[in-house]
Amino acid sequence: MRKICVFCGSSVGRRDEYLNAAARFGRELAARQMTLIYGGGRTGMMGAIADAALEGGGEVIGVIPQALATRELKHTGLSALHVVSSMHERKALMADLADAFVALPGGLGTFEELSEILTWSQLGLHDKPCGVLNVAGFYDPFLALLDHATEERFIRETDRALLLHSDDAETLLFKLERFKSSPRPRWIGPVES
């Protein structure tokens, strides 16, 4: 596990803990000589994690759609920046480049990216570990929703186990490194009653 794709907000959020956690996570990736793959932005959580990883001597690869790059939201100091034509192409390239996925606090885009990559795992389209860094309990409601959907038999317990989580970066990376997904077919039918 050398390349970690991070989904996170282009905003800073309302708590200092969010930006601080992004910077700590970026420094931790650099210290472990892990490459950060992310959305290529310079603002908010995205900018904080990229800047911290770069300051720590790490490699940072950004993937940004042309529409956002031309709005001057792109980070200009990265190890590499891929400018792609669409959000779909962005997500596909990030998924191809990464060995694992982590979501930090963010908004609709972060939730969508996390949900899609988990769905791809459920469908057997990849077997890479997925996790959330649960800063200040940010993901508690999301994790509770997944538990509720599992209790209501919309998600299999084996699929619920695909999302790892911790409020500590080192613990989360440890879990990701030890994750072993079970083989699953490409198509999953309804949850059994």
Contacts in CASP RR format, 6 or more apart in sequence:
PFRMAT RR
TARGET T0000
AUTHOR 0000-0000-0000
METHOD contacts of the structure
MODEL  1
MRKICVFCGSSVGRRDEYLNAAARFGRELAARQMTLIYGGGRTGMMGAIA
DAALEGGGEVIGVIPQALATRELKHTGLSALHVVSSMHERKALMADLADA
FVALPGGLGTFEELSEILTWSQLGLHDKPCGVLNVAGFYDPFLALLDHAT
EERFIRETDRALLLHSDDAETLLFKLERFKSSPRPRWIGPVES
1 34 0 8 1.000
1 99 0 8 1.000
1 100 0 8 1.000
1 129 0 8 1.000
1 176 0 8 1.000
1 177 0 8 1.000
2 33 0 8 1.000
2 34 0 8 1.000
2 35 0 8 1.000
2 99 0 8 1.000
3 34 0 8 1.000
3 35 0 8 1.000
3 37 0 8 1.000
3 61 0 8 1.000
3 97 0 8 1.000
3 98 0 8 1.000
3 99 0 8 1.000
3 100 0 8 1.000
4 29 0 8 1.000
4 34 0 8 1.000
4 35 0 8 1.000
4 36 0 8 1.000
4 37 0 8 1.000
4 98 0 8 1.000
4 99 0 8 1.000
4 100 0 8 1.000
4 101 0 8 1.000
4 102 0 8 1.000
4 173 0 8 1.000
4 176 0 8 1.000
5 37 0 8 1.000
5 38 0 8 1.000
5 94 0 8 1.000
5 95 0 8 1.000
5 97 0 8 1.000
5 98 0 8 1.000
5 100 0 8 1.000
5 101 0 8 1.000
5 102 0 8 1.000
6 25 0 8 1.000
6 36 0 8 1.000
6 37 0 8 1.000
6 38 0 8 1.000
6 49 0 8 1.000
6 101 0 8 1.000
6 102 0 8 1.000
6 103 0 8 1.000
6 104 0 8 1.000
7 38 0 8 1.000
7 101 0 8 1.000
7 102 0 8 1.000
7 103 0 8 1.000
7 104 0 8 1.000
7 106 0 8 1.000
7 109 0 8 1.000
7 110 0 8 1.000
7 113 0 8 1.000
7 114 0 8 1.000
7 117 0 8 1.000
8 22 0 8 1.000
8 38 0 8 1.000
8 45 0 8 1.000
8 46 0 8 1.000
8 49 0 8 1.000
8 103 0 8 1.000
8 104 0 8 1.000
8 105 0 8 1.000
8 106 0 8 1.000
8 110 0 8 1.000
9 44 0 8 1.000
9 45 0 8 1.000
9 46 0 8 1.000
9 104 0 8 1.000
9 105 0 8 1.000
9 106 0 8 1.000
9 107 0 8 1.000
9 109 0 8 1.000
9 110 0 8 1.000
10 41 0 8 1.000
10 43 0 8 1.000
10 44 0 8 1.000
10 45 0 8 1.000
10 46 0 8 1.000
10 73 0 8 1.000
11 43 0 8 1.000
11 44 0 8 1.000
11 45 0 8 1.000
11 106 0 8 1.000
11 107 0 8 1.000
12 18 0 8 1.000
12 19 0 8 1.000
12 44 0 8 1.000
12 45 0 8 1.000
12 48 0 8 1.000
13 19 0 8 1.000
13 44 0 8 1.000
13 45 0 8 1.000
13 105 0 8 1.000
13 106 0 8 1.000
15 136 0 8 1.000
17 135 0 8 1.000
17 136 0 8 1.000
18 45 0 8 1.000
18 104 0 8 1.000
18 105 0 8 1.000
18 135 0 8 1.000
18 136 0 8 1.000
18 138 0 8 1.000
19 44 0 8 1.000
19 45 0 8 1.000
19 48 0 8 1.000
21 104 0 8 1.000
21 105 0 8 1.000
21 133 0 8 1.000
21 135 0 8 1.000
21 169 0 8 1.000
22 44 0 8 1.000
22 45 0 8 1.000
22 47 0 8 1.000
22 48 0 8 1.000
22 49 0 8 1.000
22 52 0 8 1.000
22 104 0 8 1.000
23 48 0 8 1.000
23 49 0 8 1.000
23 51 0 8 1.000
23 52 0 8 1.000
24 52 0 8 1.000
24 169 0 8 1.000
25 49 0 8 1.000
25 52 0 8 1.000
25 102 0 8 1.000
25 104 0 8 1.000
25 133 0 8 1.000
25 169 0 8 1.000
26 36 0 8 1.000
26 49 0 8 1.000
26 50 0 8 1.000
26 52 0 8 1.000
26 53 0 8 1.000
26 56 0 8 1.000
27 52 0 8 1.000
27 53 0 8 1.000
27 55 0 8 1.000
27 56 0 8 1.000
28 169 0 8 1.000
28 170 0 8 1.000
28 173 0 8 1.000
29 35 0 8 1.000
29 36 0 8 1.000
29 53 0 8 1.000
29 58 0 8 1.000
30 36 0 8 1.000
30 52 0 8 1.000
30 53 0 8 1.000
30 54 0 8 1.000
30 55 0 8 1.000
30 56 0 8 1.000
30 57 0 8 1.000
30 58 0 8 1.000
31 56 0 8 1.000
32 173 0 8 1.000
33 58 0 8 1.000
35 58 0 8 1.000
35 59 0 8 1.000
35 60 0 8 1.000
35 61 0 8 1.000
35 79 0 8 1.000
36 49 0 8 1.000
36 50 0 8 1.000
36 53 0 8 1.000
36 58 0 8 1.000
36 59 0 8 1.000
36 60 0 8 1.000
36 61 0 8 1.000
37 61 0 8 1.000
37 62 0 8 1.000
37 63 0 8 1.000
37 94 0 8 1.000
37 97 0 8 1.000
37 98 0 8 1.000
38 46 0 8 1.000
38 49 0 8 1.000
38 50 0 8 1.000
38 60 0 8 1.000
38 61 0 8 1.000
38 62 0 8 1.000
38 63 0 8 1.000
38 94 0 8 1.000
39 46 0 8 1.000
39 62 0 8 1.000
39 63 0 8 1.000
39 64 0 8 1.000
39 90 0 8 1.000
39 94 0 8 1.000
40 46 0 8 1.000
40 50 0 8 1.000
40 62 0 8 1.000
40 63 0 8 1.000
40 64 0 8 1.000
40 74 0 8 1.000
40 75 0 8 1.000
40 78 0 8 1.000
40 81 0 8 1.000
41 47 0 8 1.000
41 50 0 8 1.000
41 62 0 8 1.000
41 64 0 8 1.000
41 68 0 8 1.000
41 73 0 8 1.000
41 74 0 8 1.000
41 75 0 8 1.000
42 50 0 8 1.000
42 73 0 8 1.000
42 74 0 8 1.000
42 75 0 8 1.000
42 76 0 8 1.000
43 73 0 8 1.000
45 104 0 8 1.000
45 105 0 8 1.000
45 106 0 8 1.000
46 75 0 8 1.000
47 75 0 8 1.000
49 104 0 8 1.000
50 60 0 8 1.000
50 62 0 8 1.000
50 75 0 8 1.000
50 78 0 8 1.000
53 59 0 8 1.000
53 60 0 8 1.000
54 60 0 8 1.000
54 77 0 8 1.000
54 78 0 8 1.000
54 79 0 8 1.000
58 79 0 8 1.000
59 79 0 8 1.000
59 80 0 8 1.000
60 75 0 8 1.000
60 78 0 8 1.000
60 79 0 8 1.000
60 80 0 8 1.000
61 78 0 8 1.000
61 79 0 8 1.000
61 80 0 8 1.000
61 81 0 8 1.000
61 82 0 8 1.000
61 97 0 8 1.000
62 75 0 8 1.000
62 78 0 8 1.000
62 80 0 8 1.000
62 81 0 8 1.000
62 82 0 8 1.000
63 81 0 8 1.000
63 82 0 8 1.000
63 84 0 8 1.000
63 90 0 8 1.000
63 93 0 8 1.000
63 94 0 8 1.000
63 97 0 8 1.000
64 73 0 8 1.000
64 74 0 8 1.000
64 81 0 8 1.000
64 82 0 8 1.000
64 83 0 8 1.000
64 84 0 8 1.000
64 90 0 8 1.000
65 83 0 8 1.000
65 84 0 8 1.000
65 85 0 8 1.000
65 86 0 8 1.000
65 87 0 8 1.000
65 89 0 8 1.000
65 90 0 8 1.000
66 83 0 8 1.000
66 84 0 8 1.000
66 85 0 8 1.000
68 74 0 8 1.000
69 83 0 8 1.000
74 81 0 8 1.000
74 83 0 8 1.000
75 81 0 8 1.000
82 93 0 8 1.000
84 90 0 8 1.000
84 93 0 8 1.000
91 113 0 8 1.000
91 116 0 8 1.000
91 117 0 8 1.000
95 101 0 8 1.000
95 117 0 8 1.000
95 120 0 8 1.000
95 126 0 8 1.000
98 128 0 8 1.000
99 128 0 8 1.000
100 128 0 8 1.000
100 129 0 8 1.000
100 130 0 8 1.000
100 131 0 8 1.000
100 176 0 8 1.000
100 179 0 8 1.000
101 114 0 8 1.000
101 117 0 8 1.000
101 128 0 8 1.000
101 129 0 8 1.000
101 130 0 8 1.000
101 131 0 8 1.000
102 130 0 8 1.000
102 131 0 8 1.000
102 132 0 8 1.000
102 133 0 8 1.000
102 172 0 8 1.000
102 176 0 8 1.000
103 110 0 8 1.000
103 113 0 8 1.000
103 114 0 8 1.000
103 131 0 8 1.000
103 132 0 8 1.000
103 133 0 8 1.000
103 139 0 8 1.000
104 110 0 8 1.000
104 132 0 8 1.000
104 133 0 8 1.000
104 135 0 8 1.000
105 135 0 8 1.000
105 138 0 8 1.000
105 139 0 8 1.000
106 138 0 8 1.000
111 142 0 8 1.000
114 130 0 8 1.000
114 132 0 8 1.000
117 126 0 8 1.000
117 130 0 8 1.000
118 130 0 8 1.000
118 162 0 8 1.000
118 163 0 8 1.000
120 126 0 8 1.000
121 127 0 8 1.000
121 128 0 8 1.000
121 130 0 8 1.000
121 162 0 8 1.000
121 181 0 8 1.000
122 159 0 8 1.000
122 162 0 8 1.000
122 184 0 8 1.000
122 188 0 8 1.000
123 184 0 8 1.000
123 186 0 8 1.000
123 187 0 8 1.000
123 188 0 8 1.000
124 184 0 8 1.000
124 185 0 8 1.000
124 186 0 8 1.000
125 186 0 8 1.000
127 181 0 8 1.000
127 183 0 8 1.000
128 181 0 8 1.000
129 164 0 8 1.000
129 175 0 8 1.000
129 176 0 8 1.000
129 177 0 8 1.000
129 179 0 8 1.000
129 181 0 8 1.000
130 162 0 8 1.000
130 163 0 8 1.000
130 164 0 8 1.000
131 163 0 8 1.000
131 164 0 8 1.000
131 165 0 8 1.000
131 172 0 8 1.000
131 175 0 8 1.000
131 176 0 8 1.000
132 139 0 8 1.000
132 142 0 8 1.000
132 143 0 8 1.000
132 163 0 8 1.000
132 164 0 8 1.000
132 165 0 8 1.000
132 172 0 8 1.000
133 165 0 8 1.000
133 166 0 8 1.000
133 167 0 8 1.000
133 169 0 8 1.000
133 172 0 8 1.000
134 140 0 8 1.000
134 143 0 8 1.000
134 165 0 8 1.000
134 166 0 8 1.000
134 167 0 8 1.000
135 167 0 8 1.000
136 167 0 8 1.000
137 167 0 8 1.000
139 165 0 8 1.000
143 163 0 8 1.000
143 165 0 8 1.000
146 155 0 8 1.000
146 160 0 8 1.000
146 163 0 8 1.000
147 160 0 8 1.000
149 155 0 8 1.000
149 160 0 8 1.000
150 156 0 8 1.000
150 157 0 8 1.000
150 160 0 8 1.000
153 191 0 8 1.000
153 192 0 8 1.000
153 193 0 8 1.000
154 191 0 8 1.000
155 191 0 8 1.000
156 188 0 8 1.000
156 191 0 8 1.000
158 182 0 8 1.000
158 184 0 8 1.000
159 188 0 8 1.000
162 181 0 8 1.000
164 172 0 8 1.000
164 175 0 8 1.000
164 176 0 8 1.000
164 179 0 8 1.000
165 172 0 8 1.000
166 172 0 8 1.000
166 175 0 8 1.000
END
